[in-house]
Amino acid sequence: MQNLKNQTNFLEAIYNKEPYKDAGIDVAHAMVLFGVILAQKPKNILELGIGTGVASETILNAIKYNSMKCQYDAVDFCMQFSETTKRYEYQGHWAYPTHEYIEKLRKENVNLIGLDERVFVENCESNKYDLIISDADHERAGEWADHIFRICKPNGIIFMHDIAGTWYPSLQKYMEYINNHSIPHYLFEKNSRGDEICQRGWLMIINKK
Ligand SMILES: C[S@@+](CC[C@H](N)C(=O)[O-])C[C@H]1O[C@@H](n2cnc3c(N)ncnc32)[C@H](O)[C@@H]1O
């Protein structure tokens, strides 16, 4: 059960770190992601946008718990400019991963891909991933929404972050796509505590094709 404990210890540690609101995703949403990986048993995971590493660490803990072979691809263009990633930089829109964290992921055999999201997604083969976590290009990702559904396997699962509200109009293309194609989904966006950040929205999509 050590990997379950690793995950809860990790989440408690980030929760207690100030400012909690700067965490990449809410603890509640990380728990959903962790549970889905434990239950879905994905063989191929794609993460778009590493940021603070809350989702990345959650994915790693879940893969370790599953004790099965799983290819974990992580795309983040910040790896193209490694000098600036040597320190934690909060840029207003997002936090870049630290250089040390990228090295940790490398040691954990994560397949690190230092490309722009659009370049990677548009050139990726179809039906490749069981699970996609999308939290990179908030301003433009709607332009290649079709490709995200294309590269995810039938009945695969897609998580989109920051989709609630009107902060990122481009991401609304995903809502349009799932509504137009009657694709099953659930938007986790409720807070029950004053200190949560769930209102940013964690959209879970079942990729019915
Ligand atoms: C909001 S953060 C991701 C937060 C992450 N889910 C977490 O748990 O901390 C966004 C990340 O996506 C990366 N990113 C932003 N735009 C991108 C793009 N066009 N292509 C690739 N990576 C991008 C940034 O460098 C940053 O690391």
The ligand as an SDF file (V2000), in Angstrom:
LIG
                    3D

 27 29  0  0  0  0  0  0  0  0999 V2000
   -0.9470   25.2170  -16.2560 C   0  0  0  0  0  0  0  0  0  0  0  0
    0.6360   24.4500  -16.3560 S   0  0  0  0  0  0  0  0  0  0  0  0
    0.2280   22.7510  -16.1520 C   0  0  0  0  0  0  0  0  0  0  0  0
   -0.1800   22.4390  -14.7350 C   0  0  0  0  0  0  0  0  0  0  0  0
   -0.0900   20.9810  -14.3910 C   0  0  0  0  0  0  0  0  0  0  0  0
   -1.2660   20.2340  -14.8030 N   0  0  0  0  0  0  0  0  0  0  0  0
    0.1330   20.7750  -12.8980 C   0  0  0  0  0  0  0  0  0  0  0  0
   -0.4240   19.8010  -12.3250 O   0  0  0  0  0  0  0  0  0  0  0  0
    0.8910   21.5690  -12.3120 O   0  0  0  0  0  0  0  0  0  0  0  0
    0.9650   24.5740  -18.0930 C   0  0  0  0  0  0  0  0  0  0  0  0
    2.2280   23.9190  -18.5840 C   0  0  0  0  0  0  0  0  0  0  0  0
    2.0760   23.7830  -20.0090 O   0  0  0  0  0  0  0  0  0  0  0  0
    3.2240   24.2490  -20.6730 C   0  0  0  0  0  0  0  0  0  0  0  0
    2.7580   24.8300  -21.9330 N   0  0  0  0  0  0  0  0  0  0  0  0
    2.0160   25.9550  -22.0970 C   0  0  0  0  0  0  0  0  0  0  0  0
    1.7510   26.1590  -23.3950 N   0  0  0  0  0  0  0  0  0  0  0  0
    2.3270   25.1360  -24.0740 C   0  0  0  0  0  0  0  0  0  0  0  0
    2.4110   24.7830  -25.4550 C   0  0  0  0  0  0  0  0  0  0  0  0
    1.8710   25.5470  -26.4170 N   0  0  0  0  0  0  0  0  0  0  0  0
    3.0800   23.6680  -25.7970 N   0  0  0  0  0  0  0  0  0  0  0  0
    3.6690   22.8880  -24.8340 C   0  0  0  0  0  0  0  0  0  0  0  0
    3.6410   23.1700  -23.5170 N   0  0  0  0  0  0  0  0  0  0  0  0
    2.9790   24.2880  -23.1450 C   0  0  0  0  0  0  0  0  0  0  0  0
    3.8820   25.2570  -19.7220 C   0  0  0  0  0  0  0  0  0  0  0  0
    5.2870   25.3000  -19.9310 O   0  0  0  0  0  0  0  0  0  0  0  0
    3.5100   24.7210  -18.3430 C   0  0  0  0  0  0  0  0  0  0  0  0
    4.5150   23.8550  -17.8440 O   0  0  0  0  0  0  0  0  0  0  0  0
  1  2  1  0
  2  3  1  0
  2 10  1  0
  3  4  1  0
  4  5  1  0
  5  6  1  0
  5  7  1  0
  7  8  2  0
  7  9  1  0
 10 11  1  0
 11 12  1  0
 11 26  1  0
 12 13  1  0
 13 14  1  0
 13 24  1  0
 14 15  1  0
 14 23  1  0
 15 16  2  0
 16 17  1  0
 17 18  1  0
 17 23  2  0
 18 19  1  0
 18 20  2  0
 20 21  1  0
 21 22  2  0
 22 23  1  0
 24 25  1  0
 24 26  1  0
 26 27  1  0
M  CHG  2   2   1   9  -1
M  END
$$$$
